[in-house]
Amino acid sequence: MTILTYPFKNLPTASKWALRFSIRPLSCSSQLRAAPVFVFKLYLKAVQTKTKKTLAKPNIRNVVVVDGVRTPFLLSGTSYKDLMPHDLARAALTGLLHRTSVPKEVVDYIIFGTVIQEVKTSNVAREAALGAGFSDKTPAHTVTMACISANQAMTTGVGLIASGQCDVIVAGGVELMSDVPIRHSRKMRKLMLDLNKAKSMGQRLSLISKFRFNFLAPELPAVSEFSTSETMGHSADRLAAAFAVSRLEQDEYALRSHSLAKKAQDEGLLSDVVPFKVPGKDTVTKDNGIRPSSLEQMAKLKPAFIKPYGTVTAANSSFLTDGASAMLIMAEEKALAMGYKPKAYLRDFMYVSQDPKDQLLLGPTYATPKVLEKAGLTMNDIDAFEFHEAFSGQILANFKAMDSDWFAENYMGRKTKVGLPPLEKFNNWGGSLSLGHPFGATGCRLVMAAANRLRKEGGQYGLVAACAAGGQGHAMIVEAYPK
């Protein structure tokens, strides 16, 4: 018996699992209402005045983020629809060069993450680097790890610097969902390849005679697991049901994300966004997926995956997004020698993997305690949480799993629960639900959001976490650089 099939045995809406996780319903609005403003102000003051240990380790180089930028994240099919992925990646690299004024020749290596690759530019990092004017002597490679591809790009760079192989790394990610590869069917591809090899007219005619009209049916890409054939949205719906997360709770959380993102955008807090002049079109200056609605309007939407009873809808899911991000990562001594004032240290990080069917989206729950233990920190030490929001249901299911001693004991091998991140510290400038989620680029956005929030709010430690396809996950500690 698995954790996602358990709730549906015998009593679909009142199983022991569902009851266990519905005893303390997690309503975002009620949590927010329960915290008086003056208490929150006192909390902020405490954050700004407390001092904690640094996470520097003896005989290991400190790795710092000098700065990071991203193109505006746009709904797929809008202003970026006629571009190629390397165009967006080049724009992020160019924006980073302008923001930091780093000489191109000092960059030792460039690493980008991406998920759905354009076959013409499979090593998009290299093509973007050349397009942005970097030396052809600067190596570049591309990594893929689903929604944590940019995280993998960053941590690969951290390893290169910490080991002394490099001093200066540019890490980033890109995704262009407006133009994804659509393939001919396998039978059609085989026929075309065989025709290409045919040496006589007779061989060609023989092959053509085997053609059938159903060969023309295309293979469309799908956001689904190869190992289970289940879409991520379907899995999110099952996960929400397993943890008794209601439709209202999901809509409330999505509204919170959009409202906070709109507030951050209006107040100029999304400083990592750099304008991008789209060739032949206007200059894009801000994310276009931030759309605060109302619970009444959101409630009108039909389930998107499990019909008609599912709770995951277009309003409480992240949307297909085009965008790119880039960060300048250095050894601390190199950054200081070049006159930079870094924004943050990149400290301990952790990758985890779980069952891709029943625990596909629980990466943050598993990665968070491991990275905290590795760093010698507790949840109370974290001043800014930045979690990837694939779906509202995914975030709230992780919350309930993290807040459950039972789940910790039975599924994580822990004696006590991980602990619930306080909402007043969580994704305060919006998240992937509202800002957008270009699969290969989100990791850098998360880290820069944590770094910029720590500087703005006066905190010391940020925790970045994300789930990813394949049942994988990532978490990283970001430490503010002393002012």
BAVEXKE-540331 format. One line per 3 residues: for each residue y, z, x of C-alpha. Coordinates in pm, 1 decimal, padded with zeros to 6 digits. Example, Ala and Ser with C-alpha at 12.3 -4.5 7.8 and 13.67 -1.06 7.14 Angstrom:
-00450.0/00780.0/01230.0  -00106.0/00714.0/01367.0
***
This chain:
00000.0/00000.0/00000.0  00342.5/-00094.5/00136.7  00684.1/00058.1/00086.8
00806.1/-00234.0/-00121.8  00503.1/-00263.2/-00347.4  00479.1/00113.3/-00409.9
00758.7/00134.4/-00669.6  00604.9/-00134.1/-00886.6  00262.6/00030.3/-00921.8
00200.8/00165.3/-01271.8  00561.4/00255.8/-01357.4  00801.2/-00007.6/-01223.0
01118.9/00187.6/-01291.1  01001.1/00544.2/-01246.5  00768.7/00554.1/-00946.8
00753.8/00850.5/-00712.9  00924.5/00637.7/-00448.2  01202.4/00530.7/-00681.4
01245.5/00882.5/-00816.3  01258.2/01022.4/-00465.9  01544.1/00794.5/-00372.3
01728.5/00815.6/-00704.1  01768.3/01193.5/-00707.7  02092.0/01152.6/-00512.1
02239.8/00824.1/-00636.4  02469.8/00670.6/-00380.0  02783.1/00559.6/-00557.7
03053.7/00446.9/-00318.2  03335.2/00512.3/-00560.8  03214.5/00863.7/-00640.5
03184.4/00945.3/-00271.2  03533.5/00821.6/-00210.9  03672.8/01011.5/-00507.4
03503.3/01328.9/-00388.7  03695.5/01338.2/-00061.3  04053.3/01460.7/-00113.0
04317.6/01278.9/00085.0  04431.7/01588.6/00272.7  04078.2/01655.8/00396.1
04055.0/01300.1/00526.5  04387.7/01341.5/00707.5  04266.1/01662.4/00867.2
03951.6/01480.8/00972.6  04154.9/01202.0/01134.8  04366.5/01455.1/01318.9
04052.1/01623.4/01451.2  03916.7/01287.9/01566.8  04236.3/01211.8/01752.2
04252.0/01544.7/01933.1  03889.9/01615.9/02021.7  03753.3/01525.9/02361.2
03394.9/01440.3/02438.3  03191.9/01359.3/02743.1  03195.8/01005.5/02876.3
02872.4/00807.3/02883.9  02916.1/00681.7/03240.1  02591.8/00695.0/03436.4
02559.8/00759.2/03810.1  02485.4/00455.1/04026.3  02522.9/00213.4/03733.2
02828.6/-00009.8/03702.0  03053.5/00047.8/03403.3  03075.5/-00261.3/03182.7
03395.8/-00309.6/02984.9  03528.9/-00535.6/02712.0  03867.4/-00669.1/02817.5
03927.5/-00837.7/02482.0  03761.4/-01052.2/02220.1  03866.6/-01314.7/01969.2
03721.8/-01519.1/01688.1  03819.1/-01816.9/01483.4  03895.9/-01741.6/01121.4
03563.9/-01711.1/00938.4  03555.6/-01965.6/00654.3  03328.4/-02034.2/00360.4
03100.0/-02322.3/00451.4  03209.6/-02653.0/00305.7  03580.8/-02581.4/00350.1
03819.2/-02661.7/00635.8  03554.2/-02673.8/00910.4  03312.1/-02899.1/00723.0
03376.1/-03209.5/00937.5  03341.7/-03031.7/01273.1  03043.4/-02970.4/01500.6
02937.9/-02625.6/01622.8  03067.7/-02683.3/01974.6  03413.3/-02754.9/01828.3
03428.7/-02404.8/01683.8  03279.7/-02247.6/01996.8  03533.8/-02433.1/02209.8
03812.9/-02302.8/01986.4  03692.4/-01945.6/02039.0  03674.5/-01995.1/02416.7
04020.7/-02150.3/02423.4  04157.0/-01864.3/02214.8  04002.8/-01613.5/02455.4
04159.9/-01790.0/02754.3  04500.3/-01779.7/02586.8  04461.2/-01415.9/02479.5
04349.4/-01283.4/02818.8  04497.4/-01540.5/03061.9  04177.6/-01504.7/03263.0
04147.9/-01774.8/03530.2  03858.1/-02001.4/03438.8  03725.3/-02001.8/03792.7
03656.0/-01626.6/03796.6  03410.9/-01648.1/03504.9  03063.1/-01625.3/03653.9
02856.5/-01708.3/03345.7  02891.6/-01799.6/02977.2  02640.4/-01700.3/02707.2
02654.8/-01793.8/02338.4  02435.6/-01710.0/02043.9  02352.0/-01946.1/01760.1
02082.9/-01968.6/01492.4  02065.1/-02312.5/01330.6  02106.5/-02543.3/01626.5
02270.2/-02882.1/01621.7  02014.4/-03100.5/01801.8  02282.6/-03299.0/01986.7
02421.2/-02981.3/02145.4  02118.9/-02753.9/02168.1  02279.9/-02564.3/02457.3
02604.4/-02519.2/02266.9  02736.4/-02269.2/02523.0  02741.8/-02534.9/02791.8
02899.3/-02804.7/02574.5  03167.3/-02567.0/02445.6  03244.3/-02442.9/02797.5
03292.8/-02795.3/02928.4  03506.1/-02879.6/02625.4  03724.1/-02572.7/02684.6
03790.1/-02678.7/03042.3  03563.5/-02444.0/03232.9  03434.2/-02566.2/03564.2
03114.5/-02768.5/03557.3  02999.7/-02522.4/03826.3  02999.4/-02234.4/03572.5
02647.7/-02187.9/03428.6  02604.8/-02138.0/03055.9  02309.6/-02081.0/02828.1
02244.5/-02028.2/02458.1  02034.3/-01755.8/02297.6  01897.8/-01715.7/01947.5
01788.7/-01396.8/01773.7  01882.8/-01461.0/01411.9  02177.5/-01249.7/01292.1
02192.8/-01055.8/01621.0  02223.0/-01363.8/01843.6  02574.0/-01271.3/01960.5
02451.4/-00916.7/02024.0  02183.5/-01064.7/02249.1  02446.6/-01276.1/02425.3
02655.5/-00964.2/02491.0  02371.9/-00745.2/02611.9  02240.4/-01023.6/02835.1
02586.2/-01026.3/02991.8  02581.7/-00647.9/03023.4  02252.6/-00672.5/03212.1
02386.5/-00937.6/03449.2  02688.9/-00722.4/03530.9  02507.1/-00389.5/03551.3
02251.7/-00540.0/03791.1  02524.4/-00676.4/04016.5  02441.2/-01042.1/03954.8
02779.9/-01116.1/03796.1  03123.3/-00958.6/03763.4  03277.0/-01160.4/03480.6
03092.5/-01283.3/03169.5  03208.6/-01460.2/02856.1  02975.1/-01386.6/02564.3
03006.1/-01517.8/02212.2  02843.0/-01694.2/01923.2  02888.5/-01975.2/01675.7
02750.5/-02100.8/01345.9  02841.3/-02403.0/01134.5  02666.0/-02384.1/00799.8
02867.2/-02678.1/00662.1  02644.7/-02925.6/00843.8  02290.4/-02807.4/00903.2
02010.6/-03034.2/01028.4  01816.4/-03194.1/00742.3  01496.4/-03356.4/00862.7
01278.8/-03634.0/00734.6  00939.7/-03516.5/00609.8  00666.0/-03467.6/00867.5
00483.4/-03779.4/00743.2  00798.7/-03988.9/00773.0  00874.9/-03858.8/01120.1
00522.5/-03939.0/01234.0  00544.4/-04289.6/01088.0  00877.3/-04357.4/01261.2
00749.7/-04231.1/01597.4  00434.1/-04441.5/01565.3  00643.4/-04747.3/01476.2
00848.6/-04691.1/01787.6  00530.8/-04705.9/01995.3  00380.6/-05010.1/01819.5
00353.2/-05308.6/02055.0  00277.8/-05593.0/01817.5  00387.4/-05716.9/01478.7
00038.5/-05654.7/01346.1  00052.0/-05288.3/01448.8  00392.0/-05251.3/01287.0
00281.4/-05409.9/00959.8  -00029.1/-05191.8/00953.0  00183.3/-04877.8/00993.4
00438.1/-04991.0/00733.1  00157.8/-05043.4/00482.8  00088.1/-04669.0/00503.1
00439.0/-04580.1/00385.7  00471.0/-04398.3/00052.5  00791.6/-04314.6/-00133.2
00721.3/-03940.8/-00116.2  00761.0/-03971.6/00261.9  01137.1/-03986.7/00192.5
01155.0/-03632.6/00055.1  01371.9/-03441.2/00309.9  01298.2/-03102.9/00462.6
01589.1/-02877.2/00377.0  01655.8/-02569.0/00591.2  01613.6/-02236.8/00413.3
01714.4/-01881.7/00501.5  01356.1/-01764.3/00477.0  01098.2/-01598.6/00695.7
00852.3/-01835.2/00859.5  00585.6/-01563.8/00865.7  00618.8/-01467.9/00498.3
00794.1/-01769.2/00336.4  01021.4/-01522.0/00156.7  01396.6/-01570.6/00146.5
01608.3/-01289.1/00280.6  01779.5/-01248.2/-00055.9  01446.4/-01202.2/-00229.7
01352.1/-00940.2/00029.1  01687.5/-00765.7/-00018.9  01626.3/-00750.9/-00393.0
01284.1/-00593.2/-00343.1  01428.6/-00348.3/-00090.6  01703.2/-00242.1/-00330.4
01442.3/-00183.5/-00601.6  01220.9/00015.9/-00365.2  01507.1/00250.2/-00281.7
01633.8/00267.0/-00640.9  01969.5/00111.4/-00557.5  02131.6/00004.8/-00882.6
02324.7/-00312.7/-00956.6  02639.2/-00105.3/-01015.9  02609.1/00066.5/-00677.0
02572.5/-00269.9/-00507.3  02873.4/-00416.3/-00687.0  03080.2/-00106.4/-00607.9
02996.4/-00135.1/-00239.2  03079.1/-00507.3/-00232.1  03413.0/-00439.0/-00403.0
03483.0/-00171.9/-00141.6  03413.4/-00421.1/00138.4  03644.6/-00686.7/-00005.7
03919.7/-00435.3/-00086.1  03916.4/-00286.0/00264.0  03908.5/-00630.8/00423.7
04208.0/-00742.6/00216.2  04397.6/-00428.7/00313.5  04315.6/-00478.4/00682.8
04413.2/-00844.3/00664.5  04745.8/-00766.9/00493.5  04824.7/-00493.2/00747.2
04752.2/-00718.7/01045.2  04459.0/-00509.3/01165.7  04224.7/-00807.5/01213.0
04385.8/-00881.5/01548.1  04077.8/-01055.4/01688.4  04143.7/-01359.1/01467.0
04314.2/-01647.0/01650.7  04466.6/-01949.0/01472.0  04277.0/-02276.3/01495.1
04431.6/-02618.9/01444.1  04159.0/-02817.6/01273.1  04180.7/-03181.1/01390.8
04340.9/-03389.6/01117.6  04406.3/-03084.5/00902.6  04629.6/-02778.4/00887.0
04610.5/-02477.1/01116.0  04374.6/-02210.6/00984.5  04507.6/-01858.4/01039.4
04289.3/-01620.3/00838.7  03946.4/-01563.1/00685.4  03914.9/-01726.2/00342.4
03621.0/-01536.6/00194.4  03807.1/-01212.8/00122.0  03829.4/-01204.6/-00256.2
03860.0/-00863.2/-00421.7  03747.4/-00892.4/-00781.9  03665.0/-00631.2/-01045.2
03342.9/-00460.6/-01141.1  03372.4/-00623.8/-01483.8  03386.2/-00973.0/-01336.3
03108.8/-00899.5/-01086.9  02884.0/-00768.2/-01364.0  02894.1/-01110.4/-01534.3
02707.8/-01281.4/-01250.8  02337.6/-01350.5/-01288.5  02077.0/-01246.5/-01029.4
02057.4/-01496.5/-00745.6  01699.1/-01447.1/-00628.8  01469.0/-01246.7/-00856.6
01537.9/-01370.4/-01208.8  01615.2/-01237.2/-01460.6  01583.5/-00873.2/-01352.9
01703.7/-00873.3/-00992.7  02018.3/-00693.0/-00878.4  02126.3/-00908.6/-00584.6
02397.9/-01157.6/-00685.5  02643.5/-01389.5/-00515.6  02907.7/-01116.0/-00546.5
02712.7/-00849.3/-00356.1  02569.9/-01080.6/-00087.6  02726.6/-01223.1/00226.1
02812.6/-01591.8/00195.3  02730.5/-01894.5/00411.8  03001.7/-01900.4/00674.9
03141.3/-02117.2/00954.7  03294.0/-01946.7/01257.0  03279.6/-01859.8/01625.8
03359.2/-01559.9/01844.0  03401.0/-01490.9/02216.1  03447.9/-01181.4/02435.2
03551.5/-01126.7/02794.6  03315.9/-00873.8/02954.1  03365.8/-00744.6/03308.6
03257.7/-00487.0/03558.5  03519.0/-00211.8/03529.5  03625.4/-00232.2/03892.2
03673.8/-00608.6/03862.0  03883.9/-00574.1/03549.0  04107.6/-00310.7/03706.3
04142.5/-00512.2/04027.3  04264.9/-00805.7/03818.0  04520.4/-00585.6/03641.0
04350.3/-00565.1/03302.6  04349.5/-00265.4/03070.9  04008.8/-00284.8/02901.8
03963.5/-00200.6/02535.0  03622.3/-00036.8/02551.3  03305.9/00034.8/02745.9
02978.4/-00120.2/02634.3  02727.5/00162.3/02666.7  02366.4/00211.4/02559.5
02200.6/-00040.6/02332.2  01864.9/-00077.7/02162.8  01659.5/-00351.9/02000.2
01390.1/-00274.0/01742.5  01133.9/-00466.0/01539.2  00952.6/-00381.5/01217.4
00728.9/-00542.3/00957.0  00908.6/-00866.0/00855.7  00784.4/-00845.9/00497.9
00852.4/-00494.7/00375.0  01104.0/-00369.8/00633.1  01289.9/-00691.4/00707.7
01639.1/-00544.6/00666.2  01590.0/-00186.3/00787.7  01682.9/-00253.0/01151.4
01988.0/-00020.3/01148.5  01777.3/00271.8/01023.4  01531.5/00233.8/01309.3
01778.2/00140.8/01585.0  02043.4/00405.4/01514.9  01848.5/00721.9/01609.1
01699.5/00554.1/01914.5  02033.5/00448.2/02059.4  02189.8/00787.0/01978.3
01906.4/00969.2/02154.9  01931.9/00733.5/02450.4  02304.4/00807.7/02478.5
02266.8/01182.5/02416.8  02481.5/01166.3/02103.9  02446.5/01266.9/01739.5
02575.8/01107.7/01420.8  02859.4/01360.9/01422.1  02982.3/01222.7/01755.1
03043.4/00876.2/01611.4  03401.3/00805.7/01506.2  03364.1/00444.7/01388.4
03056.5/00283.5/01233.8  03036.8/-00095.8/01217.0  02720.2/-00217.3/01043.4
02643.1/-00576.3/00953.6  02651.0/-00621.9/00575.8  02394.0/-00886.9/00485.3
02373.5/-00755.1/00127.6  02512.0/-00450.0/-00049.2  02156.8/-00355.9/-00137.5
02055.0/-00376.4/00227.3  02334.7/-00141.6/00336.8  02268.1/00110.1/00059.7
01891.2/00099.7/00114.7  01950.9/00176.0/00482.1  02177.8/00463.6/00378.2
01903.7/00610.7/00161.0  01639.1/00563.3/00429.6  01863.2/00729.0/00689.8
01929.1/01019.8/00455.5  01561.9/01085.2/00377.7  01342.8/01336.4/00562.3
01045.6/01189.9/00375.8  01110.6/00837.3/00501.2  01173.3/00963.1/00854.8
00845.0/01151.2/00859.5  00625.5/00889.9/00690.4  00764.4/00567.0/00834.8
00957.3/00651.8/01150.2  00743.3/00925.9/01303.2  01040.5/01161.0/01304.5
01051.4/01523.8/01194.3  01399.9/01499.3/01046.4  01612.3/01231.8/00886.4
01854.1/01014.9/01082.1  02154.9/01121.6/00876.9  02396.8/00940.7/00648.8
02703.6/00771.6/00803.5  03016.9/00911.2/00634.6  03181.9/00638.9/00423.9
03525.5/00737.9/00555.4  03412.7/00621.7/00900.2  03214.4/00319.2/00783.3
03329.3/-00046.0/00801.6  03685.9/00058.6/00729.2  03826.4/-00291.5/00782.1
03569.7/-00469.8/00568.7  03240.2/-00622.7/00674.0  03022.0/-00929.8/00653.2
03022.8/-00922.8/00271.6  03395.2/-00995.6/00272.0  03489.6/-01124.7/00617.1
03194.8/-01362.1/00633.1  02879.7/-01392.4/00839.9  02841.3/-01688.3/01076.0
02487.8/-01594.2/01184.6  02535.4/-01647.2/01556.2  02886.8/-01498.8/01580.4
02885.9/-01172.4/01383.2  02773.6/-00946.7/01670.2  03095.9/-00996.7/01865.3
03302.6/-00934.4/01552.3  03125.5/-00602.5/01500.6  03190.6/-00486.3/01857.7
03555.6/-00590.0/01852.3  03605.4/-00420.6/01513.8  03462.0/-00098.7/01658.6
03673.5/-00124.5/01975.3  03994.8/-00200.0/01785.8  03931.7/00073.8/01530.6
03874.5/00331.0/01804.4  04207.6/00238.2/01963.0  04388.3/00245.8/01631.1
04229.1/00564.9/01497.9  04207.6/00758.2/01824.8  03829.6/00795.8/01823.4
03599.3/00783.1/02124.5  03260.4/00649.6/02013.7  03167.9/00360.8/01789.6
02822.1/00264.6/01668.9  02744.6/-00100.4/01598.9  02420.8/-00186.2/01415.8
02268.3/-00490.7/01249.5  01950.8/-00617.7/01089.6  01810.8/-00962.1/01160.5
01549.0/-01205.8/01037.0  01202.1/-01140.1/01169.1  01232.9/-00769.3/01091.3
01442.6/-00707.4/01400.3  01750.1/-00496.3/01458.0  02007.9/-00388.4/01712.2
02236.6/-00093.5/01778.1  02494.5/-00032.7/02049.5  02732.3/00243.8/02147.3
03091.1/00138.8/02214.4  03313.6/00390.9/02396.1  03691.8/00365.3/02379.0
03864.8/00302.6/02710.9  04105.0/00585.3/02798.1  04463.4/00501.1/02709.8
***
